[in-house]
């Protein structure tokens, strides 16, 4: 591990992946299949890893690269993000660098010398750079620990992020047959995984497929009804001052929406391929390094973005596939904290995408594949059951019970028997010759004698004015759902005309019942809380002080704030309230290098806040005193007042006494056995209970009662100690 000082990192640590996890990255438990993946690479074998965004993919190759002898080489498609990835590693004490076109001759030479001299732990290279003969010759002279191929779905020629340079990466197997390789992606169905293995010559690689579920993301889709104002209301109500991404289909729409949001007081920036490279780079860096920036972008923005505190992703236009939707929404909540995936959707979106597809230069087979994907996306928009279950089902994954954290679970949509309505809607399509779009059909059904209706003579067809029981908006919703269910298709050669499909026959004849979502006059009030509602009012001042400290240190070092510490780490500081370096080392995300570099700065903030008289706690309260007071049935809040310390400090001491079997939970917390049982059941329902991604905020939302974090912490520690 060439990047570390020998007096701090022993040979034993270098061969121990868990030690690297703890001492370098500051985490105490592996997540999911991380350890199995790491062991595979450390042993010299290949791996193909499918893991959702925020699932910890980077550690799967970073730790083996540090454990194995030599330099880990990471192939990444986005040059613009390499600097931040390298900065983040350097902040951990890892010797990292990147080799791309932004470096001058002297910088390239210095980096190459460092590689050949064994002075680099990690090297990032763009695929187009790696396949150059000079680069391959350089790597053949170096000691390579492994190759990591990030965003491996870029190798798929029918995928949405295809990059031609990726097709040549199979040469790594030929040129470096003894070096283990790992290919990683956050979105890939079985067909794509097979293609990745074939094109990268990874036929012998072990496959690791993690769950697609991102439980911290709340999925919500609503019909368009003044989409820009809907977006503004969503941001102001739920994500004021939060970082977020708004996706639009066209470059023009990106710029107009960004300008409009700025006029409304939102700090928004545009991003699309038509902007000058310098402008794109400036906007991207502002998004990464400043708090509360909303990026309005085409899908040109996002792949590889490693910003953990994106609290929402919004779509003002329909994504072209569920794969695209999943990947784009996955850029929210990478830190494991609650985030929202919000979308406003209308049938006009589907028509526009179908028109673009019809006009594209792809093969007929490609167009059919893409159309199938679009139909699946429409279906996801119109489901009436748990949206997360439908999303996971698309990826061949089963969620046994409704998630309770999507719009269809939180506010179940009303449905109605639409059998007769569907007959009328389908009949109207037939009677008008299958040559007209939704607006015309609705005019016929509702008896609106427009010039177009009159000229076509459709005020005399049998379906004229037979649909007065529904409003125009409701009929549009019915047509939208019939398209989503495949009963109608959109004829692109007919400029968006609706046509009957074979599937519709039993419904048209009234042989099969149909239930559809009831269109409500107005969207229901959002059910999510503001993003920082989990910060108690009493902790708000300290929270802002910790954020201010982080921002100052980040600005001094010229790095994004999350490179110093993630929000999740600051929240853990709030929960634990460390008083010294030893206790700070127990905070998730605080490794040895960051403890040395930043520990005292944050301890000063925490201790200044803890002390009731403005004087920092030094030795802290006497645990024997706290034990005696707890045994005397004094409540934690009263103990804190008597001892002159912060209440959270008392809870921390109580948890240690419980783990040491000196106190029972009932004695420590002063609550009943039944209440403790409720908390225990809630904790045991959390799949990441023992992991560093565990969130007390999510647990508190799960529980009906607003228990203090200290109570939850004590019970959790007792469970973990017993396991």
N, C-alpha and C positions, 0 to 999 in steps of 0.2 A: 504494500500500500504506500506507494511512493509519495503521496501527497501529505503525509502526516509526520509530525515530529517524532523521532524515536523515543523520546522520554515520556511520551504520553500514550503511545499506542504500541502495545506489546505484540510479539509474534503470535501469541495465543489468540489475541483479539482479531488479528488479521485473518485467521483461519476459522473464525467463529462468526457466522452470519448474524446471530442474535446479538453479539457484542457490537457489531457494526451498526445494527438497527438502533440499539440503545445509545451508544456513545457518540455516533456520528449524526444520526437523524433525530434522536431524542424520543423515540417511540419504544414502548415496552412489550408490545405483542404484535406478532404478524397478523394480517387480516386474510380471511378466506384461504385461498390456495397460494398465497405469496411464498410461504416457506417451501412448499413442494416444487414450485417453479424455480426458486432460487437453488434448491438442492440439485435439481436437474441440470442447471447450467454449471454449478460449481463442479459437478461430476463430469463435465465435458460433453453433455448431450444437448441436442437441439430441442426447442420448444416453440409451439405456436399458441399464443395467448389471446383469448378473447375476454376482455374485461371492460366493464362500463367506465366511462369517464368519471374520474374521482375515486376509482376503485384501488388506486395505488400501483398502477402499471410501472411507473418509473423505478420504484424500488426493486422490481423484479429483475431489472438488469443492472441498476446502479450498485446494489449490494454484491452480486456475484463479481462484478468488475473490480470491486475493492478487495474482495476475498481472494480471487484468483490472481496469479502473477501476471503482470503486464498491464496494458492500457485497454480499457473498454471503448470500443468505437461505436457511436450511435449515428445511424443514418436517419436524418430528419428532413422532411420536405420543405420546411419553412425557414429560410435564412434569417428572416427578420426576428424570429423568436429565439434564436440560438444564444444571443447575448444574455437574455434574461435567464435562460436555463443554466448557462455557465455561471452567471452571477450568483444564482441560488446555491449552486454546488460550492463555489468558492467561499460563500458565507458559512458553510459547514466545515470548512477546512480541507475540502477536496480540491486537488490540483486539476483543473479542467480548462479546456480551451475549445475553440471552434476553428475550422478551416473552411473559409468560403471567400467569395469574391469581394467582400467588404474590407479585407486585409490588404495592406501594401506589401511590397516585396520584403522589407525588413521584418515585418511582423510574421509573414509566412515562414521566412527562414528561421526565426527564433522559435516558432512553434514546432517546426520540423526537427530542429535540434533537440528540443525538449522531449519530443516523442522518441527519437532515436536513442537518447540518453536515459530513457526510462524514468523521466521526470513528470509524466502525465498520468493521472488516474483515469480521466475520461476525455475523449475527443469526439466532438460533434462535426459531422460532415454532411453536406447536401448530396443527394444521390447523383446529380449530374457531375459533381466534383469527384466523387469516389470512383466512378467508372473510367476516369481519365487514366491513361497508361502511367503518367508520372506519379499520380496518387497511389495506384496499385503497387508500383515499384517501391515507393516510400514505405507503405504498410508491410510489404514483404521483408523489409529490412528491420522492422520493429518487432517488439514482443507484444502480441495482441492477446488480450484476455478473452474477449468475446466480441461478436457483432450483434448489435441490437437494431432491428429494422422497425422503426416506429411508423405509425399510420400505414400498416401493411396493406390495408384495403385499396391503397392507391395502385396496386398491381392489377386490380380487376378491371378488365377492359370494358365491362358493361356497368361498372360502378359509377358513383356520382363524383368521385374525386380521382379519376384515372390520371396517372402520370407515366408517360412513356419511359422515362429513365428508370422507373422501378422494374421494368421488364428485364433489364440487364443485370439485376442484382443476384440472379442465379449464379453468376460468376464467382461469388464468394465461396460457394461450395467447391468449385473446381480449383480456385487459386489458394484457398486456405482450408483444406479438407479436415484439419485437426482442430480448428477453432470453432467452439460452439456458437450457434446462432439462435437468436430469439426474434420472432416476428410478432408484433403486437398491434392490435386494433381494438377500437371501442364499439364497432358496429360491423357485423358480418353474419349473414345467414349461412346455412350449410353449404350452399352453392359457392358463395364467396370464399369460405374457409377452404373448400376443396381447391378452388382456383389459386388461392395464396400458396397452398402447399405445393401445387404442381409448378407454378411459375417461379417460385423461389427455391425449388429443388429441396423441399423440406418433407419429403415423403416419409422419412424415418422419425420425424419430430413428434414428440409427445404433445397432444392437444390438451389445453386447459381452457374450459369454457365456463366462465363464471355467470352467475345470475345477471340478467339484464335489468333487474329491478333496481331503481333508485328511489328508495322509500322516502327520502327527504324532499323529493320534488313533488309538488302538488300540480297535477295536470288539469287545466281548465280550457274549454273551448266554448265560445259563444257565437251566436249569429251576428253578422255585421249589421250595425244600426248606428251609423255615424262612427266609423271605425277609429278615426283619429281622436275624437272625444272620448270614446271608450278606452282607448289606450291611455290618454291623459288622466282620466278618472282612476284607472287601475294603478298608475304610477304614483299619483298623489295620495291615494287612499292607503296603499299597501307598501310602497317602496320609495317613499320620499327620501332623497339623499343616498339611495342605494345605487351601486353599479349594476348595469343591465345591458342587454343586447336586444335591439328591435330589428327583425329581419323583414325586408321588403323584396319584391320580385325584380323591380327595375331600378336602374341607376337614378333616373329622374325622380322616382318616388322616394328613394333614399334621401336625396337632397331636400326635397320639399318637406318631408316629414321632420328631418333634422332641424331645418330652419323654423318650422312651425313650433316644435317643442322648445326651441330656444326662446321664441317669442312668448311662450307660456311660462318661462322661468326655469325650464329644465336644462341642465348642462348636457347638451347633446352634440355629437360629432358625426359627420357622415363618413362612410367608408365603402368604396367600390373600386373595381379595376380601372375605371375611367379617370380617376383622380391621378394627379402627378405622384410618382413614387415617393417623393419627399413629403408630400402632404399625407399620404397613407401612413408613412412611417411615423410622422409627428403625431397623428391622431392615435395610432396604435400605442405609442409610448405614453401618451397622456392617459389613455384608457387603463394601461397596466400600472402606471405609477401614481395617478391621482385617485382620490376617493370620489365616489358618487357620479362618475361619468357614464352617460348612456350612449352607447354606440349604435347608430342606425346604419344598417349595412345590408348588402347582398350576401349571398353565401360565400363570396370571396373572402369574407372575414370569419375567422373562428377556428379553423383546423389547427390544432397544436397550441391554442391559447391556454396558458397555464396560470390563469388568474383564479384563485380559489374562492374569492368572495363575490362572484357574480350572483346576485340574489334573484334575478329574474331573466328569462328569455321570453320575448314576445314576438308573435308572428302577425303581421298585418296582411300577409298573403299566404295562401295554402302551400305548404311544402309539396314537392312532387312525389314523395314517397314516405312511407313510415320510417324507412332507414334514415332518410334525410332528417325527418322530424325528430327521431330519437337522438341522432348525433348532435343536432343543433340545440335541442333542449338540454342535452347532457352537459352543455357548457355552463349551466347554472349549478350552484351548490356543490362545487368540487370539494369543498371543505367539510362536507357532511352535514352542514347546518341547513335549516329549512330554506327552500327556494321555490319559485313558482314558474311553471311553464304555461303561459297564457296565449291564446290565439283568438282572433276574430275571423270568422269564416263565412263565405257566401258562395252560392253556386256559380256566380260569375268568375270566381277564382278557378274553379275546375274547368270552366269553358275556356278561359284564357290559357291555362296550361295545356289543354287538349289542342288548342289552335297552334300553340308553339310546337307541340310534339308533331302534329300533322305536317307542319312546314319545315321540320328538321331534315337533315340530310342522312339520318341513320337508316339502317336496313329495315325492312318490314318486320323482321323478327324482333329487332331492337325496339321498334315502336310498339309492338304488341306487348313486350315485357314491361316497358315503361307505362303503358296504359293500364296494365294489370296492377302495377304498383300504385298508380294514381287512384284507381278504384278502391284499393285497400285503404288508402289514406282517407278517401271520402267516407268509407264505412266506419273508420275510427271516429270521425267527426260526429257521426249520427247515432252512435251506440246509445242505448238507454240503460245498460247495466254498467258495472264498474269499468271505467276507462282504462285503468291500469291492467286489469285482467285481460282486456281486449288487446292492449299493446303488447303484453308479454306473450299472449297466445300467438301473435304474429311471428314471434321468434321461437315458437315451439316450446314455450315455457308455461307451466301451469301455476297459477296463484289460487290456492284452495279457497280462500275467502275474499270477499270484497275488501279493498284496501282501506277504506275510510278516509282517504286523503286525496280524492279527486272530486271534480264538480258533480259527477253523477252519483257519488256516494254521499257527499255533504249535503247536496240539495237534489235528491232524486227527481228526475224529470217526470212530469205528468205524461201519461200516454192515453190514447183513445183508440177505439175501434175505428180504423180508417178503411175498412173493407169497401164501403159504399163510396167514400171520397176517392179512393184509388181507382175504382171503376169509372167514376166521372172524369178524373184527371187523365187516365189512359184513353178513354173513349174520345176525349177532346183532341188528344194528339192524333188519333186515327181519323176522326171526322174532318180535321183540317189538313189532312194530307201528309202529316209527318214532315212538314217543311218550315215550321215556325218555332221560335224560341219561347222561353217561359213567359215573358211579359205579354206577348200576344195571346198565348193560351189562357192566361189569367184574365185578360180583358174579355175573352169570349165567355169564360165560365161565370164571371161576375156581371156580365151584361154591360160592359163599358164599350160603347160604340165609338171607338177611335177611328180615325181616317183609314188606318191600315185594315182594321176589322171590316169596315164598311166596303172598302174597295175590293177586298177578297170575298165579299159576300158571306162572311162568317157570322153575321147577325141573323142568318137564316138556317144555320146548321142545328142538328138536334141537341147539341150540347150548349147552345146559346143560353146564358143566364140560368143555368141549372145549379150553380154553385154559390148562391147568395148567402148560404149559411156560414160561409167563411169569408174573412177579409182577404184582400189581395196579398198581404204579408203572410197570412196563414196558408194560402194556396202555394205561394212561392216555397214555403217550408215543406209542404207536402211533395212538391215536385223535386226539391232538393233531396229529400229522403228517398224518393223513388229512384232517382239517379244513383244515389249511394248504395241502394240495395240491388242495383243491377236490373231493375225492371224497365228502365229507360236508358238509352245511350245518347250521347251528344254527337251529332253529325258535323264534323269539322268542315267538310266540304260544303255543308249547308249553312255555314256561318252560325253555328251554335243551335241548329234546329234539333228538337228532341225526336227520337225514333223509338218505336217499340222494340223490345227484345223478346226472344223466345221465352224467357223466364217469366214474362208478365202474363202469359196466356191464362193460367188458372185464376189469377187475381182479376183479370179483365172480365172473365166469365162469372166471377163471384163464387168460384169453387173452393177458394182458400182464403181464410180470414187474414187480416193484416192489422197490426197495431203499430202506430207511429208516435213519435214524440209530439206532444202538444205544444204549439207555438204560443209562448206567453207574450202578452202585450209589451212588457218591459222586462229586462233582465233582472234576475234576483240580486239582491245585495250580496256583495262579496262576503264570504265566510272566513276568509283568512285574516289573521291579525297582522298588524304592522310588523315588519321584519325584526325589529329590535325590541318587541314587546316582552321578550324573555329577560331583558335587563331590568331588574327591579329598580324602582325609583331611588331606593336608598343606595344602589350601586352605580347609578348613572354617572355621577361625578367622577368616580374612580375609573369607570369604563372609558370615559372621554379622556381622562388623564393618561391612561395606558395607551390609547390610540394616538394621542398627541406625542407621547414619548416615542412610539414606533415611527410616526411620520417624521419627526425630527431626525432620528437616527438614519432612516431611509434616505432623506434628502442629503444628509451629510455624506453618505456613501454612494449616492447616485443610483439607487436601486429601488424597485417597487416596494411598497410597505410590506407585502406578504413575504418578501425575501427575508425580512427581519423576523417576523412571526406571523402566522396565520391568525385570523379572528378566533378560530377554535382554541388556539393556545392562550390568547388573552382571556377568553372565557374561562379556561381552566385555571388561570391565575386568579380570576375573581372567585372561583369556587373554592380553591385550596388556600389562598392567601399565604403563600410561602413567606417565611421570615428571614431565611438565610439561604446560602447557596445549596446546601444539602437538600432543603425542602424544594427549592426552585428546580433542582435536577429531576424531581418527581413529576414535574409538569409535563404533560404530553407535548412533544415538539421542541423540547429544550435539550439538545445534545451538548456534548462537552465543549465544542467550539463556541456555540451560541451562549452557553452558560458563562464562559470566560469573557466573551465579547460584549454581551448585553446584560448579563445577569444583574450586576450591581445597579445599572440604570433603572431597571424595572423594580428591583427590590426597594430602591429609594422611593419610587412612586407608591408602591404598595404599603410600605412601612409608614410613610408620611400620612397616608389615608387611614391606616389602622389605629394610629395612636390618638387617643382622645384629647390629648393636650398639645398635639403637634410634635411630640417626641416619639421617634420610632421605637417599637418594641425591640428589646435586645434578646434576653434569654427567654422571654415569653412566660406564660403563666406556669405555675407549678402543677404538674400533672397529679400529684398527690392531693393537692387542694381541690382540684376539679373532681377527682374521684370521691373525696369525702363529701363534697357538696352535692354531687349527683346521687350518692347513696342516701343523702338526707332529703331527697326528693326535690331539690332545687332545679328549676327549669333552665335550659341553656341560656336564654336571654337574661335571666336574673344572675346567673353565674358570670356572664360577660360584664354586667354592670358592676358587680362586686369586685371582680378581678381587674377592672379597668382595661379590658381588651375588647377587640372586635368579636362579635358573636360567631363569625365564621372560624375564628381561631379556636374558640371553645369546641365547636363541632369537630374540628380536626383532631383535637386532643381526645375528645370522646370516642371518635372512630378508632383511634389507636388503643384505647382502653377496652373497647368492645372486641377488637381483633385479638388482643392479648388475654381475653377471657376474664378481665377484671370487672367488667360490667356487662349486664344483659342489655339488649336494645331497649327494652321497656324502661330499665333504670336510667339509661343514658338519655333517652329522648323524652321521657315522661308522657308517652302516648300508649294507647291500649294495644293488646295483642292482635285484636281484629284490624286495627289501623296498620300495624306493621305488616300483617298478612296481605293487606291490599297493596301496599307498596312493594312487597316482595314479589307478588304475582305480576305486577306491572314491570318490575325490573327483569324478571325471568322471561318475560315475553319479548324482550329486546334482543335481537339476534347478535348484536355487537356489544353485549354487556361487558366483556372482558377486553375489548379492543379500544384503541386510542381514538377511534371515531365516535365512541359513545357520547351522546348528547343529553345533558340533564334538561335542556330546554325541550327536546322532543318528549322526554319522559313526563315532564310537567304538563305538556299538552295532552298526553295520553291519559293522565289522571284527572279526575273531576275536581279534586281539591288542590289548592295552590300550596303545596308543601314547601317549606324552605329548602333551598338546595343542600344545606348542611344536613338535614334529616335524610334526604335521599342519598347523600354521600355516605353517611354512616351505615345505612342499610345495605347499600351496594358493597361497601368494603367488607361487611360481615359475610355476605354471600360469596364474594371472591375468596375470602380467607378459608371458607368451608369447602371450596371446590378442590 
